[in-house]
Amino acid sequence: MPFEIVVEDNSRIKSIKTQLEKSNNFVKPIRKESGSTIIRTNLNDIDQLTQWFPDETITKYELDDTTEKGINRFSHDILGFTTMYFQEKIPREKLDELLEHLPLKYSIYPPVLLLNNSSKRSFDNEMWSGLLTPEYYHELLKFLGSNDNLKVVAINRPILEQDNLLRKPYNLEIIYSMDFPEDPAALSRDDLWCQVKQNGIWQVWNPIYTMFSRGNIKEKKRILETFPDVEGNDVVDLYCGIGYFSLSYLSMGCRNLFGFELNPWSIEAFKRGLKCNKNFGRSITRTGEPNGVHIYNENNEMSDQRLTEFCAKQNIDNNSNEKLRIRHINMGLLPSSEQGYPVSIELLSHHHNWEECPTVTLHVHENASIEEINENIIQDRVVSKLSHISQIEKKLNYTFELIHLEKIKTFAPDVWHICLDIDVINANTNQNNIL
C-alpha cells in the first residue's frame, strides 16, 4: 500500500510536488483534510520518502466514502482487493451488496491493519457470514502491506469510559493473526507493538493497552515550531502517556524532561520510542536510561517530591544550589487537565529559577464547546482558576496571560479538543529586575 505526505506548511507543497513529479511518484489530486494538505504518492518505500522529506509526516493511505465514489475498483486498497478476491467466487449482484458493507476507513500501524468501528460498514454484518476466511485476511494483509510488515487485523471498538482511568482501549478486537490464523485469540497481546513516524519522530505503542491519536500530528508540529527556546531548558509533562509531546520536547534538545504517567504500558511504549529515536543522541546513564530523561510510573501528585529528590542529588553531585529552568509544563489530559493546575503552580514555586527563565508556558489541554470558545468562556475560566490557586490559595504573586488558543480537533458535535498556551510571570522577580 503506498504512502501519502501530510503537509502542514503550505509553503512546502510546491517543492514536495515537484520532487515527486521528477521521480514519477506523484498521484493526483492534492487534497485537503482537517486543515492539512495531503499529497499522495505511488511509493511503498517509506525510507525513500523520509530521505527526501525528513521533516514531513508520512502515513499510509486512508479511504473514506468520498474516495470510494470515483475510485478504480482494481486500485491498491481494501475495496479494490476485496472486489478482485470475490469476483469469481460469488455472483456479481451478491458482490455489489457485500461491498456496501465493506469497511473503508482504516489505519495501518505495522504490524496492525486497524479497521474503524462502523455500524454500517463492518465485517460484523451478517452479509459477511461464512465468507471471511483466514485466506482472505492473509491475502489482504500481503496486498496492503509492504515487505510483509502486516501480521494482524483488528477492529477499533469504542473506548470503554466507565472505570477506565488509564484510557486503555479494552475494546480493540483482534480478528485475524498470521501467526494464529485459526485462533487469533491465541496471539500474545503483550508482544503486539505498533510504530509510526510523525514529524520525523518515531512513536511506539501497544494498541491493546494504550491509545494512539493520529489527530495530534498538527499539535506536535506546532510545539516543534513555536517553542524553540525549550532547547537547553527543562520540561515537565504531567500526563506524558507514550510520549506524544515529550518526544517532541526531547527532539528539540530540552535539558531535562520529567514525565509522569499511571499506565505502565505507556511507560514501556515511551522507552521503546526513545530507542527507536536512538535516544535523540543522548548519552546513557549508569541506570541504562538516556541522560536527562526522567519518567515516573506514578500520579503527578508525586512530582514535587520527585523534583525535590532530583535537585537534591544534582546539587550534591555538582556542589551547587541550583534550581531548574522549567520553560514548559505540558498538561495533556482530556476532558480537562484541571487536576494539574495546582500541581504546576507548586512545582514553579519550589523548583523554578525565575531569574534565569523569567517566563514559563503552561500547555493546557481541555474540551470546550464552540460557544465557550467563541465567547471566551473557557479562556477566562482557566486563567481565573490558575490565578485563584496562585494568589488566593498559595499567596504567590504570579500573573497568567493567555497567548494562544489552538483548536486541535473535534471531540464530539460542537465540542473541540483545544490547547491553551498560558504564560506565567513571577511579578516579584520582574519588580526586582526593574529595581
C-alpha positions as CSV (number, residue, x, y, z in Angstrom):
1,M,0.0,0.0,0.0
2,P,1.5,3.4,-1.0
3,F,2.2,6.3,1.3
4,E,0.9,9.9,1.5
5,I,2.5,13.0,2.9
6,V,0.6,15.1,5.4
7,V,1.8,18.7,4.8
8,E,1.2,21.4,7.5
9,D,3.4,24.1,6.0
10,N,1.7,25.3,2.7
11,S,5.0,26.8,1.5
12,R,6.3,23.2,1.2
13,I,3.6,22.0,-1.1
14,K,5.2,23.1,-4.4
15,S,8.6,21.7,-3.6
16,I,7.2,18.3,-2.5
17,K,5.0,18.0,-5.6
18,T,8.0,19.0,-7.8
19,Q,10.2,16.4,-6.3
20,L,7.6,13.6,-6.7
21,E,6.8,14.6,-10.3
22,K,10.5,14.4,-11.2
23,S,10.6,10.8,-10.0
24,N,7.2,10.0,-11.4
25,N,5.8,9.3,-7.9
26,F,3.1,12.0,-7.7
27,V,-0.5,10.8,-7.6
28,K,-3.3,13.4,-8.4
29,P,-5.1,15.1,-6.9
30,I,-3.7,17.1,-3.9
31,R,-6.4,17.0,-1.2
32,K,-7.3,18.9,2.0
33,E,-8.1,17.1,5.2
34,S,-8.7,18.6,8.7
35,G,-6.7,21.7,7.8
36,S,-3.8,19.7,6.4
37,T,-2.7,19.2,2.7
38,I,-2.5,15.5,1.6
39,I,-0.1,14.7,-1.2
40,R,-0.3,11.1,-2.3
41,T,2.5,9.0,-3.8
42,N,2.8,5.7,-5.6
43,L,5.7,4.7,-3.4
44,N,5.7,1.7,-1.0
45,D,9.1,2.6,0.4
46,I,8.9,4.8,3.5
47,D,12.7,5.0,3.7
48,Q,12.9,6.7,0.3
49,L,10.3,9.3,1.3
50,T,11.8,10.0,4.7
51,Q,15.1,10.6,3.0
52,W,13.5,13.1,0.6
53,F,11.2,14.7,3.2
54,P,12.7,14.1,6.7
55,D,10.5,16.8,8.4
56,E,7.1,15.7,7.0
57,T,4.5,13.3,8.4
58,I,4.2,10.2,6.2
59,T,1.4,7.7,6.5
60,K,-0.4,5.0,4.6
61,Y,-3.5,5.9,2.5
62,E,-6.8,6.0,4.4
63,L,-10.0,5.7,2.4
64,D,-13.3,7.4,3.0
65,D,-16.7,7.4,1.4
66,T,-15.8,10.3,-0.9
67,T,-12.8,8.5,-2.2
68,E,-14.9,5.4,-2.9
69,K,-17.2,7.2,-5.4
70,G,-14.7,7.8,-8.1
71,I,-12.2,5.0,-7.3
72,N,-10.9,2.4,-9.7
73,R,-12.2,-0.8,-8.2
74,F,-8.9,-2.6,-9.0
75,S,-6.8,0.0,-7.3
76,H,-4.4,-0.7,-4.4
77,D,-6.8,-0.5,-1.4
78,I,-9.2,-2.7,0.6
79,L,-12.1,-2.0,-1.8
80,G,-10.0,-3.0,-4.9
81,F,-8.6,-6.1,-3.2
82,T,-12.0,-7.4,-2.0
83,T,-13.5,-6.8,-5.4
84,M,-10.8,-8.9,-7.1
85,Y,-10.8,-11.6,-4.4
86,F,-14.5,-12.3,-4.6
87,Q,-15.3,-11.5,-8.2
88,E,-15.0,-15.1,-9.4
89,K,-16.3,-16.7,-6.1
90,I,-19.7,-15.1,-5.8
91,P,-22.3,-13.7,-8.2
92,R,-21.9,-10.0,-9.2
93,E,-25.2,-9.0,-7.6
94,K,-24.1,-10.5,-4.3
95,L,-20.7,-8.9,-4.5
96,D,-22.2,-5.4,-5.1
97,E,-24.3,-5.9,-2.0
98,L,-21.3,-7.1,0.1
99,L,-19.3,-4.1,-0.9
100,E,-22.0,-1.8,0.6
101,H,-20.9,-3.2,4.0
102,L,-17.2,-3.3,3.4
103,P,-15.0,-1.3,6.0
104,L,-13.4,1.5,4.1
105,K,-11.9,3.6,6.9
106,Y,-8.7,2.1,8.3
107,S,-5.2,2.9,9.5
108,I,-2.0,1.0,9.0
109,Y,0.3,0.9,12.0
110,P,2.7,-2.0,11.4
111,P,2.1,-4.8,12.2
112,V,-1.6,-4.0,12.5
113,L,-4.2,-3.2,10.0
114,L,-6.7,-1.3,12.2
115,L,-10.3,-1.1,10.9
116,N,-12.5,1.8,12.1
117,N,-15.6,0.8,14.0
118,S,-18.8,1.4,12.0
119,S,-22.4,0.4,12.3
120,K,-23.0,0.1,8.5
121,R,-19.6,-0.8,7.1
122,S,-18.4,-3.7,9.2
123,F,-17.3,-7.3,8.9
124,D,-19.8,-7.9,11.7
125,N,-22.6,-7.5,9.2
126,E,-24.4,-10.8,8.7
127,M,-23.8,-10.4,4.9
128,W,-20.2,-11.5,5.5
129,S,-21.0,-14.6,7.5
130,G,-19.0,-17.6,6.2
131,L,-17.1,-15.6,3.6
132,L,-14.2,-14.1,5.7
133,T,-11.7,-17.0,5.8
134,P,-8.1,-16.9,7.1
135,E,-7.0,-17.0,3.5
136,Y,-8.9,-13.7,2.8
137,Y,-7.3,-11.9,5.7
138,H,-3.9,-13.3,4.9
139,E,-4.0,-12.1,1.3
140,L,-5.5,-8.8,2.3
141,L,-2.5,-8.1,4.6
142,K,0.0,-9.1,2.0
143,F,-1.8,-6.8,-0.5
144,L,-1.9,-3.8,1.7
145,G,1.4,-4.2,3.4
146,S,5.0,-3.8,2.2
147,N,7.8,-6.2,2.9
148,D,5.4,-8.4,4.9
149,N,5.1,-5.8,7.6
150,L,1.4,-6.5,8.4
151,K,0.5,-9.5,10.5
152,V,-2.7,-8.6,12.3
153,V,-6.2,-7.4,11.5
154,A,-8.1,-5.6,14.3
155,I,-11.2,-3.5,14.8
156,N,-11.0,-0.3,16.8
157,R,-14.1,-0.5,19.0
158,P,-15.2,2.5,21.1
159,I,-13.2,3.1,24.3
160,L,-15.0,2.0,27.5
161,E,-15.3,5.1,29.6
162,Q,-16.6,3.7,32.8
163,D,-13.8,2.9,35.4
164,N,-11.2,3.4,32.7
165,L,-8.8,5.9,34.4
166,L,-5.8,4.8,32.3
167,R,-7.8,5.2,29.0
168,K,-6.9,1.6,27.9
169,P,-8.6,0.7,24.6
170,Y,-10.0,-2.5,26.0
171,N,-12.4,-2.9,23.1
172,L,-9.8,-3.3,20.4
173,E,-10.7,-6.7,18.9
174,I,-8.2,-8.8,17.0
175,I,-10.0,-10.7,14.3
176,Y,-7.0,-12.3,12.5
177,S,-3.4,-13.1,13.1
178,M,-0.9,-14.6,10.6
179,D,0.8,-16.4,13.5
180,F,-2.5,-17.9,14.7
181,P,-4.8,-17.9,11.7
182,E,-7.3,-20.3,13.1
183,D,-7.3,-18.8,16.6
184,P,-6.5,-15.1,16.7
185,A,-7.2,-15.1,20.5
186,A,-4.0,-17.1,20.9
187,L,-1.9,-14.1,19.9
188,S,0.2,-12.8,22.8
189,R,-1.1,-9.3,23.1
190,D,1.8,-8.3,25.3
191,D,4.1,-8.5,22.4
192,L,2.0,-6.5,19.9
193,W,3.9,-3.3,19.4
194,C,3.0,-0.7,16.7
195,Q,5.1,2.2,15.5
196,V,4.7,5.2,13.2
197,K,6.8,8.2,12.3
198,Q,5.3,11.6,12.7
199,N,7.2,14.9,12.1
200,G,10.4,12.9,11.8
201,I,9.9,11.3,15.3
202,W,9.1,7.6,15.8
203,Q,6.3,6.7,18.3
204,V,5.6,3.2,19.6
205,W,2.6,1.8,21.5
206,N,0.8,-1.5,22.3
207,P,-2.7,-1.0,20.9
208,I,-4.2,-3.4,23.4
209,Y,-3.2,-1.4,26.4
210,T,-2.5,2.1,25.3
211,M,-4.1,4.7,22.9
212,F,-2.7,6.4,19.9
213,S,-4.2,9.5,18.4
214,R,-3.2,10.4,14.8
215,G,-5.1,13.7,15.3
216,N,-2.3,15.1,17.5
217,I,0.1,15.4,14.5
218,K,-0.6,19.1,14.0
219,E,-0.2,19.9,17.7
220,K,3.1,18.1,17.9
221,K,4.3,20.0,14.9
222,R,3.1,23.3,16.5
223,I,5.2,22.6,19.6
224,L,8.2,21.9,17.5
225,E,7.8,25.2,15.6
226,T,6.5,27.5,18.4
227,F,8.8,26.9,21.3
228,P,12.5,26.8,20.1
229,D,13.7,28.2,23.5
230,V,12.8,24.8,25.1
231,E,16.3,23.8,24.0
232,G,18.7,23.8,26.9
233,N,15.8,24.3,29.4
234,D,13.7,21.9,31.4
235,V,10.2,20.5,30.6
236,V,7.6,18.8,32.9
237,D,4.9,16.6,31.2
238,L,2.3,15.8,33.9
239,Y,0.4,13.3,31.6
240,C,3.2,12.0,29.3
241,G,1.5,8.8,28.1
242,I,3.6,7.1,25.4
243,G,5.5,10.3,24.8
244,Y,3.0,12.1,22.5
245,F,4.5,15.5,23.3
246,S,7.5,14.6,25.5
247,L,9.3,13.0,22.5
248,S,8.9,16.3,20.6
249,Y,10.5,18.2,23.5
250,L,13.4,15.8,23.6
251,S,13.9,16.1,19.9
252,M,14.2,19.9,20.5
253,G,17.0,19.4,22.9
254,C,15.4,20.1,26.3
255,R,17.9,19.7,29.1
256,N,15.7,17.6,31.4
257,L,12.3,16.0,30.7
258,F,10.2,14.9,33.7
259,G,7.3,12.8,32.7
260,F,4.5,11.3,34.9
261,E,2.2,8.5,33.7
262,L,0.0,6.0,35.6
263,N,-0.2,3.3,32.8
264,P,2.9,1.0,32.9
265,W,2.3,0.0,29.3
266,S,2.5,3.7,28.2
267,I,5.8,3.9,30.1
268,E,7.2,0.9,28.3
269,A,6.0,2.4,25.0
270,F,7.7,5.7,25.8
271,K,11.0,3.8,26.5
272,R,10.7,1.9,23.2
273,G,10.0,5.1,21.4
274,L,13.2,6.6,22.9
275,K,15.2,3.6,21.5
276,C,13.6,3.9,18.1
277,N,14.7,7.5,18.0
278,K,18.2,6.5,19.1
279,N,17.6,8.4,22.4
280,F,17.9,11.6,20.4
281,G,21.7,11.3,20.6
282,R,21.7,11.4,24.4
283,S,24.3,9.5,26.4
284,I,23.2,6.6,28.5
285,T,23.4,6.8,32.3
286,R,24.6,4.0,34.6
287,T,20.9,3.0,35.1
288,G,20.6,2.5,31.3
289,E,18.3,5.5,30.7
290,P,19.1,8.4,28.4
291,N,20.7,11.3,30.1
292,G,18.1,14.0,31.1
293,V,15.1,11.7,30.7
294,H,13.2,11.1,33.9
295,I,10.0,9.0,33.5
296,Y,7.9,8.1,36.6
297,N,5.2,5.5,36.6
298,E,3.0,7.3,39.2
299,N,0.5,10.0,39.7
300,N,1.8,13.5,39.0
301,E,0.9,14.5,42.6
302,M,4.3,12.9,43.4
303,S,6.0,15.3,41.0
304,D,7.0,17.9,43.7
305,Q,8.7,15.2,45.7
306,R,10.5,13.7,42.7
307,L,11.8,17.0,41.5
308,T,13.0,17.7,45.1
309,E,14.9,14.5,45.1
310,F,16.4,15.2,41.7
311,C,17.5,18.7,42.6
312,A,19.0,17.5,45.9
313,K,21.1,14.8,44.1
314,Q,22.2,17.2,41.4
315,N,23.3,19.8,43.8
316,I,25.2,17.2,45.9
317,D,26.9,15.9,42.8
318,N,27.7,19.4,41.5
319,N,28.3,21.0,44.9
320,S,25.8,23.7,44.0
321,N,22.4,25.0,45.0
322,E,20.7,25.4,41.6
323,K,17.0,25.3,40.7
324,L,15.5,24.1,37.4
325,R,14.7,26.2,34.4
326,I,11.2,25.0,33.7
327,R,10.4,26.5,30.4
328,H,7.3,24.4,29.7
329,I,4.7,22.4,31.6
330,N,2.5,20.2,29.5
331,M,-1.0,19.2,30.7
332,G,-2.4,16.9,28.1
333,L,-5.3,15.3,29.8
334,L,-8.9,15.2,28.5
335,P,-11.7,16.1,29.0
336,S,-9.9,18.5,31.4
337,S,-6.4,18.9,32.9
338,E,-7.6,20.9,35.8
339,Q,-6.1,18.4,38.3
340,G,-2.7,19.6,37.1
341,Y,-3.3,23.3,37.8
342,P,-2.2,23.3,41.5
343,V,0.5,20.7,40.8
344,S,2.1,23.0,38.1
345,I,2.0,26.1,40.4
346,E,3.5,24.1,43.3
347,L,6.4,23.0,41.0
348,L,7.1,26.5,39.9
349,S,7.1,27.9,43.5
350,H,9.5,25.3,44.7
351,H,11.8,24.4,41.8
352,H,11.9,27.1,39.2
353,N,14.7,29.6,38.7
354,W,12.7,32.8,37.7
355,E,15.9,34.8,37.3
356,E,17.3,32.6,34.6
357,C,14.0,31.7,33.0
358,P,11.5,34.6,33.6
359,T,8.6,33.1,31.6
360,V,7.0,29.7,31.9
361,T,4.4,28.4,29.4
362,L,1.6,26.2,30.6
363,H,0.4,24.0,27.7
364,V,-3.2,23.3,28.9
365,H,-5.5,20.8,27.1
366,E,-9.2,21.0,27.6
367,N,-12.5,20.1,25.9
368,A,-14.8,23.0,25.3
369,S,-18.0,23.8,23.3
370,I,-17.7,26.1,20.4
371,E,-19.9,28.6,22.3
372,E,-17.4,28.5,25.2
373,I,-14.5,29.2,22.8
374,N,-16.2,31.9,20.8
375,E,-17.4,33.8,23.9
376,N,-14.0,33.5,25.7
377,I,-15.7,31.5,28.5
378,I,-13.2,28.6,28.6
379,Q,-10.2,31.0,28.3
380,D,-11.4,33.2,31.1
381,R,-12.3,30.2,33.3
382,V,-8.9,28.6,33.0
383,V,-6.9,31.8,33.6
384,S,-9.2,32.7,36.6
385,K,-8.7,29.3,38.2
386,L,-4.9,29.5,37.8
387,S,-4.9,33.0,39.3
388,H,-7.1,31.9,42.2
389,I,-4.8,28.9,43.1
390,S,-1.7,31.1,42.8
391,Q,-2.8,34.3,44.5
392,I,-5.5,33.2,46.9
393,E,-4.7,29.7,47.9
394,K,-0.9,29.8,47.7
395,K,-0.2,33.5,48.2
396,L,2.1,33.8,45.2
397,N,2.4,36.8,43.0
398,Y,2.1,35.1,39.7
399,T,0.3,36.5,36.7
400,F,-1.2,34.4,33.8
401,E,-1.5,35.6,30.3
402,L,-3.3,33.6,27.5
403,I,-1.1,33.9,24.4
404,H,-2.8,31.4,22.1
405,L,-5.7,29.1,21.8
406,E,-5.3,26.2,19.4
407,K,-8.3,24.1,18.2
408,I,-6.8,20.7,17.7
409,K,-9.7,18.5,16.6
410,T,-13.4,17.9,17.2
411,F,-14.1,15.7,20.1
412,A,-17.9,15.5,19.7
413,P,-20.6,17.5,17.9
414,D,-19.8,21.2,18.7
415,V,-17.1,20.2,21.2
416,W,-13.4,20.9,20.5
417,H,-10.3,19.5,21.9
418,I,-8.3,22.7,22.5
419,C,-4.9,23.7,23.8
420,L,-4.3,27.0,25.7
421,D,-0.8,28.4,25.8
422,I,-0.6,30.4,29.0
423,D,2.5,32.3,30.0
424,V,3.3,32.6,33.7
425,I,5.3,35.5,35.1
426,N,6.5,36.0,38.6
427,A,5.7,39.6,39.4
428,N,8.1,39.7,42.3
429,T,11.0,38.8,40.0
430,N,10.0,41.4,37.5
431,Q,9.9,44.1,40.1
432,N,13.3,43.1,41.4
433,N,14.7,43.2,37.8
434,I,13.2,46.7,37.3
435,L,14.7,48.0,40.5
